[in-house]
Amino acid sequence: MKNNNKLLISIGIANAFVLYISSMLFPTNIVLGNNSLTPILAAVLTGFILSAVMALPEPTMKAIGLKTKNEMHLAFVYLVFNVVGLWVLGRIANYVGFGVSSFVVVFVLGFVLNFVQYFVWKMIAGGGKK
């Protein structure tokens, strides 16, 4: 269980970093912060909420009986959760301080986050190998 907590925290930090850098590179498409939250706090909050969302794909797949054949299928499932999570967080921008200009931006950001999360997963958990 400690390894899972370490993984979720690491993914949350990586998410926050990617979100913050993305908002600096594309300020018209990705906006962090509002009248209540600074951009850094909004990145951290959004990153950790998205990290919590990333704990849901495997239990959800198990509950509906979906089995993946390889890592690419699993990556696609995680991409769907990333995109949906980002889209929902972007729709509640008043609360989390994260806004996006379009669904295309959400999809590209979700794709980038998917790669970063995979890299963190390989580094921390060894890709699930024990």
LINKALIN-V560662 format. One record per backbone hydrogen bond with DSSP energy under -0.5 kcal/mol. NH is the residue of the N-H (numbers start at 1). CO is the residue of the C=O. E is the energy in kcal/mol with one decimal. If there is no record, write none. Layout:
NH/CO/E  NH/CO/E
This chain:
5/1/-2.1  6/2/-2.5  7/3/-2.3  8/4/-2.8  9/5/-2.5  10/6/-2.4  11/7/-2.7  12/8/-2.3  13/9/-2.3  14/10/-2.4  15/11/-3.0  16/12/-2.4  17/13/-2.4  18/14/-2.6  19/15/-2.8  20/16/-2.5  21/17/-2.6  22/18/-2.7  23/19/-2.2  24/20/-1.5  25/21/-2.3  26/22/-2.7  29/26/-1.3  30/26/-2.5  31/99/-2.9  33/97/-2.9  34/37/-2.1  42/38/-2.7  43/39/-2.2  44/40/-2.4  45/41/-2.8  46/42/-2.6  47/43/-2.6  48/44/-2.5  49/45/-2.2  50/46/-2.6  51/47/-1.7  52/48/-2.0  53/49/-2.0  54/50/-1.7  55/52/-1.3  56/53/-1.9  59/55/-0.5  60/56/-2.3  61/57/-2.9  62/58/-2.3  63/59/-2.3  64/60/-2.0  65/61/-0.8  66/61/-2.4  74/70/-1.7  75/71/-2.6  76/72/-1.9  77/73/-1.9  78/74/-2.4  79/75/-2.2  80/76/-2.2  81/77/-2.0  82/78/-2.7  83/79/-2.8  84/80/-2.6  85/81/-2.6  86/82/-2.8  87/83/-2.5  88/84/-2.6  89/85/-2.5  90/86/-2.5  91/87/-1.5  92/88/-1.1  93/90/-0.8  95/92/-1.8  96/92/-1.6  97/93/-2.2  99/31/-3.0  101/29/-1.8  106/102/-1.6  107/103/-2.7  108/104/-2.5  109/105/-2.7  110/106/-2.7  111/107/-2.2  112/108/-2.4  113/109/-2.8  114/110/-2.0  115/111/-1.6  116/112/-2.2  117/113/-3.0  118/114/-2.1  119/115/-2.3  120/116/-2.5  121/117/-2.6  122/118/-2.5  123/119/-2.2  124/120/-3.0  125/121/-2.0  126/121/-0.5  126/122/-0.6  127/121/-1.3  128/125/-0.7  129/126/-1.0
